[in-house]
Amino acid sequence: MSIIGSVKKPEDTMNERETMEAFVDGAKKAASAAKELAKACDSPEWENVVTTLNALRDGGRQLANMRSMSRLETLMAANMKTAPFLPN
C-alpha cells in the first residue's frame, strides 16, 4: 500500500539525504502552488508566502549540503563553550 502522490511506501525507510531531498522538493511544490494562488487571487499576501517558502527551500538545500562535525570536533567545540581559553 502506498500513499497517493508518494514515491515511498509507508514501510520503507529514508536516510537523511532522501529526507532532505523530499523536504526541498515539497517546499518547491508549495512555493509553486502559492505562486499560482497569488496570480489567481491577485493578492500580494501570497507573494510573501512564495518568498518565505523559497527561503525555506534554500535553507533546507543548504542544510542538506552541509558537512557534519566529527565526534572530536564536537567535543572540542563543547569544551570551548564550557571552559573558554583564559589568558595568563
FENWONOR-V386863 format. One line per field, one symbol per residue. phi: phi as a letter, one per 30 degrees, with the letter a starting at -180 (. if undefined). burial: + if it has 24 or more other C-alpha atoms within 12 Angstrom, else -. A space follows every 10 residues. Layout:
BEGIN
phi->???
burial->???
END
This chain:
BEGIN
phi->.bdeicdcde ddccdddddd dddddddddd dddddddddd dhbddddddd dddddddddd ddddcdcddd dddddddddd ddbddcdd
burial->---------- ---------+ --++--++-+ +--++----- ---------+ --++--+--+ +--------- ---------- --------
END
